[in-house]
């Protein structure tokens, strides 16, 4: 019996019997792979839950103040929202007037048209929309220049005398009134 115990003890003490399965030494990498797989699953679930169908209509016109909106349609990546503002350039002709046009704007109760002139002159031309000429598709602009007169006591003075300015290049910004 003693011999059997010695043989059993020898068999149990062999290297094959003493092997124990340990976890891999790269537990951080394993955890990262598990986290990555979970993140991919979460992302896929979130995309499926948030998916909305692209709208088949033009995006709405921008508005002063904006609005949150409602509905469950999405904008396509290449869609373009219509603008409410228009910018154009023009040049005055004889008589100081210049007509400009722009793509039709939506019907608005009042349109503000502001001409700008880039000039380095001492008395830069002043431009204004001609009364009654502003529409949703264009306007007529009239530009004036001030004249300098010399008064012997004061020297050169800008007088309120203005003349129509031909050949003036101007830019116009048109916006619906807010």
C-alpha positions as semicolon CSV with decimal commas, in nm:
position;residue;x (nm);y (nm);z (nm)
1;X;0,000;0,000;0,000
2;X;0,286;0,222;0,078
3;X;0,427;0,157;-0,268
4;X;0,101;0,263;-0,427
5;X;0,106;0,587;-0,233
6;X;0,461;0,662;-0,346
7;X;0,370;0,592;-0,710
8;X;0,057;0,810;-0,683
9;X;0,255;1,091;-0,523
10;X;0,514;1,069;-0,801
11;X;0,251;1,087;-1,070
12;X;0,080;1,383;-0,908
13;X;0,407;1,571;-0,876
14;X;0,489;1,549;-1,246
15;X;0,507;1,874;-1,447
16;X;0,200;1,775;-1,652
17;X;-0,016;1,753;-1,344
18;X;0,116;2,080;-1,204
19;X;0,026;2,296;-1,506
20;X;-0,227;2,570;-1,430
21;X;-0,400;2,786;-1,697
22;X;-0,322;3,152;-1,636
23;X;-0,492;3,447;-1,811
24;X;-0,296;3,603;-2,097
25;X;-0,029;3,848;-1,989
26;X;-0,183;4,122;-2,217
27;X;-0,500;4,186;-2,016
28;X;-0,502;4,558;-2,101
29;X;-0,510;4,481;-2,475
30;X;-0,788;4,228;-2,424
31;X;-0,991;4,483;-2,226
32;X;-0,938;4,744;-2,497
33;X;-1,063;4,503;-2,764
34;X;-1,370;4,423;-2,556
35;X;-1,434;4,799;-2,502
36;X;-1,390;4,865;-2,875
37;X;-1,639;4,597;-2,968
38;X;-1,889;4,738;-2,717
39;X;-1,838;5,092;-2,851
40;X;-1,900;4,976;-3,209
41;X;-2,219;4,805;-3,102
42;X;-2,331;5,120;-2,914
43;X;-2,253;5,341;-3,216
44;X;-2,446;5,114;-3,451
45;X;-2,743;5,113;-3,214
46;X;-2,734;5,494;-3,180
47;X;-2,720;5,541;-3,558
48;X;-3,014;5,308;-3,607
49;X;-3,216;5,492;-3,341
50;X;-3,130;5,839;-3,475
51;X;-3,163;5,760;-3,844
52;X;-3,394;5,992;-4,030
53;X;-3,486;6,006;-4,393
54;X;-3,347;6,292;-4,607
55;X;-3,611;6,545;-4,706
56;X;-3,707;6,572;-5,072
57;X;-3,784;6,944;-5,048
58;X;-3,561;7,250;-5,049
59;X;-3,433;7,347;-4,702
60;X;-3,635;7,635;-4,556
61;X;-3,530;7,997;-4,612
62;X;-3,323;8,147;-4,330
63;X;-3,518;8,382;-4,108
64;X;-3,434;8,657;-3,866
65;X;-3,416;8,497;-3,521
66;X;-3,445;8,142;-3,661
67;X;-3,661;7,865;-3,518
68;X;-3,604;7,521;-3,369
69;X;-3,822;7,343;-3,623
70;X;-3,991;7,007;-3,601
71;X;-4,016;6,692;-3,805
72;X;-3,795;6,394;-3,856
73;X;-3,624;6,462;-4,187
74;X;-3,255;6,530;-4,232
75;X;-3,066;6,755;-4,471
76;X;-2,842;6,592;-4,726
77;X;-2,476;6,684;-4,696
78;X;-2,481;6,870;-5,031
79;X;-2,808;7,061;-4,982
80;X;-2,791;7,441;-4,994
81;X;-3,019;7,664;-4,790
82;X;-3,168;7,963;-4,977
83;X;-3,032;8,304;-4,874
84;X;-3,247;8,597;-4,773
85;X;-2,971;8,848;-4,851
86;X;-2,846;8,954;-5,191
87;X;-2,518;9,123;-5,284
88;X;-2,439;9,268;-5,626
89;X;-2,210;9,526;-5,783
90;X;-2,287;9,800;-6,032
91;X;-2,149;10,112;-6,199
92;X;-2,321;10,445;-6,249
93;X;-2,366;10,591;-6,595
94;X;-2,430;10,949;-6,711
95;X;-2,667;11,113;-6,465
96;X;-2,517;10,916;-6,172
97;X;-2,760;10,623;-6,180
98;X;-2,688;10,253;-6,203
99;X;-2,936;9,966;-6,217
100;X;-2,862;9,637;-6,043
101;X;-3,055;9,313;-6,036
102;X;-3,039;8,997;-5,829
103;X;-3,213;8,659;-5,815
104;X;-3,574;8,697;-5,703
105;X;-3,623;8,716;-5,328
106;X;-3,931;8,589;-5,151
107;X;-4,206;8,845;-5,121
108;X;-4,128;9,061;-4,819
109;X;-4,316;9,361;-4,681
110;X;-4,005;9,581;-4,677
111;X;-3,661;9,546;-4,831
112;X;-3,356;9,737;-4,707
113;X;-3,109;9,819;-4,984
114;X;-2,775;9,966;-4,880
115;X;-2,517;10,071;-5,141
116;X;-2,148;10,091;-5,046
117;X;-1,864;10,266;-5,227
118;X;-1,498;10,182;-5,170
119;X;-1,315;10,507;-5,233
120;X;-0,996;10,671;-5,115
121;X;-1,107;11,015;-5,236
122;X;-1,123;11,301;-4,986
123;X;-1,493;11,338;-5,067
124;X;-1,609;10,983;-5,140
125;X;-1,924;10,950;-5,352
126;X;-2,248;10,897;-5,162
127;X;-2,495;10,648;-5,308
128;X;-2,862;10,591;-5,232
129;X;-3,142;10,374;-5,372
130;X;-3,374;10,574;-5,595
131;X;-3,710;10,609;-5,423
132;X;-3,968;10,366;-5,562
133;X;-3,711;10,162;-5,759
134;X;-3,647;9,886;-5,505
135;X;-3,812;9,552;-5,588
136;X;-3,750;9,191;-5,489
137;X;-3,541;9,154;-5,807
138;X;-3,335;9,474;-5,817
139;X;-3,299;9,847;-5,760
140;X;-3,171;10,167;-5,917
141;X;-2,891;10,342;-5,730
142;X;-2,794;10,710;-5,768
143;X;-2,453;10,841;-5,661
144;X;-2,346;11,198;-5,587
145;X;-2,015;11,366;-5,518
146;X;-1,961;11,669;-5,296
147;X;-1,770;11,965;-5,426
148;X;-1,498;12,157;-5,251
149;X;-1,516;12,533;-5,267
150;X;-1,255;12,772;-5,144
151;X;-1,360;13,044;-4,907
152;X;-1,082;13,301;-4,864
153;X;-1,113;13,318;-4,485
154;X;-1,168;12,945;-4,415
155;X;-0,970;12,778;-4,695
156;X;-1,105;12,471;-4,876
157;X;-1,446;12,369;-4,742
158;X;-1,679;12,088;-4,847
159;X;-2,001;12,255;-4,952
160;X;-2,338;12,085;-4,955
161;X;-2,340;12,124;-5,331
162;X;-2,355;11,781;-5,492
163;X;-2,344;11,662;-5,849
164;X;-2,437;11,329;-6,007
165;X;-2,138;11,100;-6,023
166;X;-2,092;10,889;-6,337
167;X;-1,851;10,596;-6,345
168;X;-1,877;10,512;-5,973
169;X;-1,849;10,140;-5,893
170;X;-2,065;10,040;-5,598
171;X;-2,175;9,729;-5,410
172;X;-2,529;9,674;-5,286
173;X;-2,652;9,466;-4,993
174;X;-3,024;9,389;-4,998
175;X;-3,195;9,241;-4,690
176;X;-3,554;9,194;-4,578
177;X;-3,627;9,438;-4,296
178;X;-3,626;9,282;-3,951
